Amino acid sequence: MEELLQNRPLLSAILAAFIAQFVKPFLLYPVEKKFDPTLFISTGGMPSSHTASVVALCTSIFILEGWQNYYFAISLTFAAIVIHDAMGIRREAGKQAQIINDWSKLFATIHEEGQFTPENLKTMLGHSFNQVFGGLSLGLLIGIIVTIIL
């Protein structure tokens, strides 16, 4: 267990994801004037916890092993895929879910006698550029702090 706790890349990744998830409701409060505790465990939102986690992992491996190491190459490739997925595929799936939800509401009003029951899909799946950039910044910071300072 002690060796696991000394694994700086792993600790960086876990801590970055935890901090990103923890701050989401607090960052949303000034914007929407409401506190949503479900953001502690939800996907989407500011900052991207997925991005923060993989960037912290990459940063820590870079500091410990250098940029020519295979571990860094693997983590950088992994980070690129995760970030692309967060801004691309998952974000588009969220947009599609919103359209499906809108159509469901329309069908529910057309079929008022109960033949159609709308089921809302989750729309906050992916991230905007700013949300990913927030996760990237947090991941860099946590990766540096955990690897160099702690």
N, C-alpha and C positions, 0 to 999 in steps of 0.2 A: 504494500500500500504506500509506503514511503517513496518508492521509486515512481509510482504513479503521480504522486503529489509534486514530484520534482520535474515532471515532464512539462516544461515551459510552453511548448506549442499547444499541447492539449489544454493546459490551464488557461492560456490566452484565448483559445477558441471558445471554451465553455463560459469564461467570465464575460467575454464580449457579447455572446448571445444572451446571457442572463441580464446584463446591464441594458442592452438594447430593448429587451422585452419589458424590463422594469420601468424604463422611462417613457414608453409609448403613451400611457394614459396621461401622464403629466405634461407631455408636449402637446397633446391634443386639447387639453383643457383650456389654454388661453385662446385657441382658435375657435372652438365650438362651445365654450362656456359650459361644458358638462364633463363629468368624470365618468369614464367607462371602464370599469374593472375587468371586463372581458378582454380588453387589449393586452392584459398581462400574458394571456396564453393564445392570442390569435395571430394569424398570419397577416401580412400587409401592414401598412402604416409606417410612421417615422420613428426611428430609423429602421432600416432593414436589418433584422437580427441575423438573417442568413448571410448577408454581405459582411456584416461586422464579424461574424464567426470565422468565415473563410479568409478574410483579410487579416485578422489577428493571427490565424494559423500560418498564413504565408509570411507575414512580417516576422514572426518569431523564428520560423525556420530560416528565413533569409539572414537574420541576425546571428543565429547559432551556426549555420552551415555554409552560408554564402550563396551567391546566385548561380554558381556552376554545379551545385549539388543536385542529385537526382530527386531528393525529397522536395527541394524547392520547386523543381520543374513539375513534379506531380501536384503539389499544392497550388501552384499558379494555374495549372490547367483546370484543376478542380474548381478553383475560385472563379475563373472565367466562365465556366459552364454554369455555375450557380448564379452568378450575377446576370448572365445573359437570360437565364430562365426566369429570374425574378422580374427583370424589366421587360422581357419579351412575352414568352408563352403564358406565364401565370397572369401577367397584366392583361393580356388579350382575353384570356379565359374569364377574368373578372368582368371585363366589358361585355362579353357575350352573356354572362350570367345576369347582368343588369337588364339587358334587352329582353331576355327570357322572362325575367320577373315582371317587367312592364307589360309584356304580352299576356302573362298569366293574369294580371289584374284586369286587363281588357276582356279576356275570355270570361273571367268571373262575373263581370258586369253584364256581359251579353247573355250568359247562362245563369240568370239569377235564381232559377228554380233548383240549383244545387247539383247540376250535372257535371260541373267543373269546379274542382277545389284547387285554388292556387297553392303552390309550394314554393316558397322563396329559396333561391339559391344564394350561397355566400358570394358576395361581389368583391370583397376586399381580399384578393388573392395575391396580386403582384405589387410592384412598386414603381413609383415615378423615378425620374432621374435624381431629383432632390432627396428622396428617401434612400435611394441606393448610395448617393454621395454621403449622406449622413451616416449610414452604416459603414461605408469605406473609411471615413474620418475616425469614427469610433474604433473600428478594428485596428487601424494603424496606431492609434493612441494606446489602446489596451495591449496590443502586441509589443510595443516598445516598453511600456511600463512594466509589464509582467516579466519580460525577458531580460531587460537591462537593470531595472531598479529593484525588483523584488528578489 
